[in-house]
Amino acid sequence: MDDRRVLSGIIFINRNGLRWRDAPKEYGPHKTLYNRWKRWSDKGIFASMMVGLAANHGEEKTAMIDATYLKAHRTASSLGVKKGGAAA
């Protein structure tokens, strides 16, 4: 499988907060995406890429790149409340 396609798939999964098995078929099998992500992470490849990207930034500050966010279901705020306003 083409490394560029796999890398695009890994970025797509992380950017959109998806599970591996929800990856679009265009990026290849989800198992391949996960296995490459795991292998490349263990080898420090992603860390090296981030260092390279930060080095080309032109500033001598630390550049932090983070795509972490949490999704909450629209009913999450009312899970502990029963009808009538009484707490569970």
Backbone as ProteinMPNN parsed JSONL, in Angstrom:
{"seq_chain_A": "MDDRRVLSGIIFINRNGLRWRDAPKEYGPHKTLYNRWKRWSDKGIFASMMVGLAANHGEEKTAMIDATYLKAHRTASSLGVKKGGAAA", "coords_chain_A": {"N_chain_A": [[0.845, -1.179, 0.0], [0.491, 2.241, -0.743], [2.546, 4.626, 0.832], [1.938, 7.371, 1.033], [-0.822, 7.472, 0.685], [-1.644, 6.004, 2.903], [-0.644, 7.634, 4.971], [-2.186, 9.928, 4.53], [-4.675, 8.85, 5.179], [-4.308, 8.269, 7.917], [-3.956, 10.837, 8.941], [-6.459, 11.899, 8.266], [-8.173, 10.32, 9.88], [-7.28, 11.028, 12.49], [-7.693, 13.83, 12.452], [-10.461, 14.034, 12.203], [-11.395, 12.642, 14.363], [-12.177, 9.952, 14.279], [-12.946, 6.401, 14.569], [-10.665, 3.721, 13.818], [-11.825, 1.772, 12.169], [-13.731, 3.213, 10.854], [-12.63, 4.494, 8.741], [-12.548, 5.907, 5.467], [-12.825, 3.905, 2.506], [-11.078, 4.645, 0.479], [-8.608, 5.138, 1.552], [-7.539, 2.727, 2.108], [-7.39, -0.526, 3.798], [-8.634, -0.497, 7.16], [-7.151, -1.786, 9.105], [-4.569, -1.803, 8.073], [-4.02, 0.954, 8.15], [-4.036, 1.414, 10.938], [-1.96, -0.34, 11.777], [0.315, 0.733, 10.476], [0.317, 3.299, 11.612], [0.812, 2.654, 14.306], [3.305, 1.318, 14.106], [4.927, 3.336, 12.931], [4.682, 5.311, 14.897], [5.863, 4.071, 17.113], [8.486, 3.944, 16.19], [9.161, 6.583, 16.172], [8.696, 8.213, 14.023], [6.576, 10.027, 13.49], [7.065, 11.958, 15.429], [9.517, 12.929, 14.509], [8.698, 14.059, 12.09], [7.108, 16.166, 13.046], [9.027, 17.691, 14.371], [10.565, 18.428, 12.174], [8.668, 19.943, 10.732], [8.226, 22.001, 12.561], [10.767, 23.134, 12.608], [10.96, 24.373, 10.172], [9.379, 26.486, 10.563], [10.37, 28.999, 11.183], [10.507, 30.478, 13.501], [11.907, 30.774, 16.793], [10.511, 29.671, 18.825], [8.662, 27.23, 20.719], [6.705, 25.097, 18.851], [3.53, 23.93, 19.09], [1.552, 21.306, 18.082], [-1.6, 20.095, 17.947], [-4.338, 17.998, 17.661], [-6.336, 17.202, 19.276], [-9.544, 16.636, 20.553], [-12.715, 16.471, 22.17], [-15.748, 14.756, 21.659], [-19.116, 15.147, 22.456], [-22.144, 13.476, 22.909], [-25.328, 14.699, 21.82], [-27.27, 14.284, 23.747], [-25.916, 13.97, 26.077], [-25.795, 15.709, 28.275], [-28.145, 15.321, 29.597], [-28.254, 12.781, 30.632], [-28.24, 11.908, 33.296], [-30.64, 12.742, 34.304], [-34.015, 12.253, 34.993], [-37.341, 12.28, 33.58], [-39.333, 14.944, 34.705], [-37.558, 16.264, 36.251], [-36.201, 15.258, 38.463], [-33.156, 14.146, 39.894], [-31.133, 11.34, 38.974]], "CA_chain_A": [[0.0, 0.0, 0.0], [1.243, 3.483, -0.898], [2.747, 5.329, 2.104], [1.243, 8.666, 1.03], [-2.247, 7.213, 0.886], [-1.798, 5.602, 4.301], [-0.427, 8.824, 5.794], [-3.388, 10.751, 4.385], [-5.724, 8.188, 5.954], [-4.021, 8.457, 9.344], [-4.25, 12.24, 9.244], [-7.911, 12.053, 8.186], [-8.746, 9.699, 11.083], [-6.952, 11.841, 13.663], [-8.304, 15.154, 12.339], [-11.901, 13.934, 12.359], [-11.724, 11.932, 15.59], [-12.889, 8.725, 13.941], [-12.347, 5.108, 14.898], [-9.924, 3.193, 12.675], [-12.679, 1.029, 11.241], [-14.592, 4.159, 10.146], [-11.851, 5.147, 7.686], [-13.063, 5.692, 4.114], [-12.144, 2.833, 1.761], [-10.058, 5.221, -0.39], [-7.321, 5.131, 2.248], [-7.106, 1.349, 2.29], [-7.98, -1.232, 4.943], [-8.403, 0.181, 8.446], [-6.105, -2.514, 9.833], [-3.299, -1.292, 7.549], [-3.827, 2.299, 8.69], [-3.667, 1.315, 12.349], [-0.651, -0.991, 11.923], [1.364, 1.693, 10.093], [0.348, 4.35, 12.638], [1.459, 2.078, 15.485], [4.718, 1.067, 13.799], [5.613, 4.615, 12.747], [4.719, 6.0, 16.19], [6.878, 3.404, 17.939], [9.81, 4.281, 15.659], [9.388, 8.019, 16.336], [8.606, 8.883, 12.728], [5.69, 11.185, 13.596], [7.775, 12.978, 16.217], [10.513, 13.526, 13.614], [7.984, 14.917, 11.146], [6.691, 17.379, 13.751], [10.241, 18.483, 14.584], [10.896, 18.999, 10.868], [7.704, 20.993, 10.428], [8.464, 23.119, 13.474], [12.044, 23.747, 12.244], [10.725, 25.224, 9.006], [8.427, 27.521, 10.964], [11.062, 30.28, 11.138], [10.573, 31.108, 14.813], [12.651, 29.972, 17.739], [9.606, 29.273, 19.894], [8.154, 25.873, 20.609], [5.446, 25.004, 18.101], [2.727, 22.802, 19.562], [0.534, 20.914, 17.127], [-2.461, 19.149, 18.631], [-5.666, 17.903, 17.053], [-7.168, 16.489, 20.23], [-10.779, 17.245, 21.007], [-13.689, 15.488, 22.633], [-17.102, 14.935, 21.162], [-20.147, 14.706, 23.387], [-23.425, 13.249, 22.255], [-26.23, 15.805, 22.123], [-28.073, 13.982, 24.93], [-25.016, 13.673, 27.189], [-26.056, 16.559, 29.435], [-29.377, 14.924, 30.278], [-28.231, 11.351, 30.927], [-28.519, 11.635, 34.705], [-31.899, 13.368, 34.699], [-35.233, 11.594, 34.529], [-38.428, 13.22, 33.315], [-39.886, 15.512, 35.925], [-36.527, 17.076, 36.869], [-35.512, 14.607, 39.585], [-31.861, 13.567, 39.546], [-31.108, 9.879, 39.088]], "C_chain_A": [[0.889, 1.24, 0.0], [1.325, 4.245, 0.43], [2.007, 6.665, 2.158], [-0.246, 8.495, 1.282], [-2.507, 6.841, 2.348], [-1.635, 6.806, 5.223], [-1.633, 9.756, 5.726], [-4.543, 10.169, 5.191], [-5.542, 8.381, 7.445], [-4.347, 9.887, 9.761], [-5.759, 12.476, 9.24], [-8.587, 11.508, 9.441], [-8.507, 10.579, 12.307], [-7.624, 13.205, 13.627], [-9.8, 15.111, 12.627], [-12.337, 13.145, 13.589], [-12.489, 10.645, 15.357], [-12.206, 7.493, 14.519], [-11.643, 4.599, 13.65], [-10.851, 2.515, 11.676], [-13.668, 1.929, 10.503], [-13.862, 4.897, 9.024], [-12.485, 4.885, 6.323], [-12.204, 4.666, 3.369], [-11.017, 3.359, 0.874], [-8.661, 5.187, 0.233], [-6.788, 3.723, 2.48], [-7.76, 0.721, 3.508], [-7.647, -0.542, 6.271], [-7.3, -0.499, 9.255], [-4.712, -2.051, 9.373], [-3.005, 0.094, 8.103], [-3.357, 2.237, 10.136], [-2.26, 0.736, 12.515], [0.489, -0.047, 11.551], [1.473, 2.81, 11.126], [1.105, 3.86, 13.872], [2.956, 1.903, 15.251], [5.493, 2.367, 13.669], [5.692, 5.394, 14.049], [5.791, 5.405, 17.083], [8.292, 3.74, 17.491], [10.134, 5.773, 15.789], [9.293, 8.809, 15.043], [7.72, 10.13, 12.804], [6.341, 12.308, 14.391], [8.823, 13.681, 15.349], [9.856, 14.457, 12.599], [7.582, 16.224, 11.81], [7.886, 18.279, 14.029], [10.643, 19.16, 13.287], [9.952, 20.125, 10.484], [7.929, 22.22, 11.299], [9.756, 23.846, 13.112], [11.87, 24.696, 11.062], [9.793, 26.387, 9.324], [9.065, 28.903, 10.955], [11.132, 31.004, 12.464], [11.337, 30.191, 15.756], [11.818, 29.612, 18.954], [9.243, 27.807, 19.708], [6.83, 25.905, 19.872], [4.708, 23.755, 18.561], [1.623, 22.534, 18.551], [-0.302, 19.833, 17.787], [-3.84, 19.17, 17.989], [-6.628, 17.181, 17.982], [-8.408, 17.296, 20.565], [-11.74, 16.143, 21.38], [-15.046, 15.803, 22.044], [-18.064, 14.425, 22.226], [-21.438, 14.529, 22.606], [-24.396, 14.336, 22.688], [-27.091, 15.552, 23.347], [-27.21, 13.761, 26.172], [-25.323, 14.5, 28.436], [-27.299, 16.127, 30.209], [-29.396, 13.448, 30.659], [-28.598, 11.041, 32.372], [-29.844, 12.187, 35.189], [-33.083, 12.592, 34.117], [-36.292, 12.645, 34.27], [-39.023, 13.7, 34.638], [-38.831, 16.301, 36.69], [-35.81, 16.434, 38.054], [-34.217, 13.99, 39.115], [-31.891, 12.058, 39.778], [-30.291, 9.423, 40.263]], "O_chain_A": [[1.92, 1.273, 0.671], [0.305, 4.482, 1.078], [1.502, 7.049, 3.213], [-0.856, 9.281, 2.007], [-3.473, 7.308, 2.952], [-2.414, 6.975, 6.161], [-2.054, 10.308, 6.743], [-5.304, 10.909, 5.814], [-6.51, 8.629, 8.163], [-4.945, 10.114, 10.813], [-6.281, 13.173, 10.109], [-9.47, 12.155, 10.003], [-9.433, 10.843, 13.074], [-8.08, 13.693, 14.661], [-10.347, 16.037, 13.225], [-13.535, 12.997, 13.829], [-13.356, 10.284, 16.152], [-11.039, 7.537, 14.907], [-11.987, 5.003, 12.539], [-10.679, 2.667, 10.467], [-14.377, 1.457, 9.614], [-14.413, 5.82, 8.425], [-12.915, 3.765, 6.047], [-10.996, 4.581, 3.589], [-10.095, 2.612, 0.545], [-7.656, 5.205, -0.478], [-5.685, 3.559, 3.003], [-8.583, 1.349, 4.173], [-6.53, -0.068, 6.477], [-6.592, 0.165, 10.013], [-3.794, -1.925, 10.184], [-1.871, 0.383, 8.485], [-2.404, 2.915, 10.519], [-1.462, 1.252, 13.297], [1.516, -0.021, 12.228], [2.576, 3.226, 11.482], [1.944, 4.579, 14.416], [3.774, 2.288, 16.087], [6.584, 2.501, 14.223], [6.686, 6.08, 14.286], [6.541, 6.133, 17.734], [9.202, 3.816, 18.317], [11.269, 6.179, 15.541], [9.756, 9.948, 14.972], [8.068, 11.171, 12.247], [6.18, 13.482, 14.056], [8.993, 14.897, 15.446], [10.394, 15.519, 12.285], [7.702, 17.286, 11.199], [7.775, 19.501, 13.934], [11.019, 20.332, 13.287], [10.39, 21.152, 9.964], [7.832, 23.35, 10.822], [9.839, 25.061, 13.291], [12.562, 25.71, 10.969], [9.461, 27.18, 8.443], [8.366, 29.892, 10.739], [11.762, 32.058, 12.549], [11.405, 28.981, 15.542], [12.367, 29.283, 20.005], [9.495, 27.224, 18.654], [5.931, 26.664, 20.236], [5.221, 22.644, 18.428], [0.851, 23.43, 18.208], [0.216, 18.776, 18.147], [-4.432, 20.232, 17.798], [-7.623, 16.613, 17.531], [-8.329, 18.496, 20.828], [-11.586, 15.002, 20.945], [-15.443, 16.964, 21.941], [-17.832, 13.375, 22.825], [-21.775, 15.343, 21.746], [-24.298, 14.843, 23.805], [-27.6, 16.503, 23.94], [-27.737, 13.395, 27.222], [-25.123, 14.019, 29.551], [-27.481, 16.529, 31.358], [-30.458, 12.914, 30.98], [-29.208, 10.006, 32.642], [-30.142, 12.107, 36.381], [-33.14, 12.315, 32.919], [-36.149, 13.789, 34.702], [-39.186, 12.917, 35.574], [-39.159, 16.95, 37.684], [-34.882, 17.035, 38.596], [-34.173, 13.374, 38.051], [-32.587, 11.568, 40.667], [-30.169, 8.222, 40.5]]}, "name": "protein", "num_of_chains": 1, "seq": "MDDRRVLSGIIFINRNGLRWRDAPKEYGPHKTLYNRWKRWSDKGIFASMMVGLAANHGEEKTAMIDATYLKAHRTASSLGVKKGGAAA"}
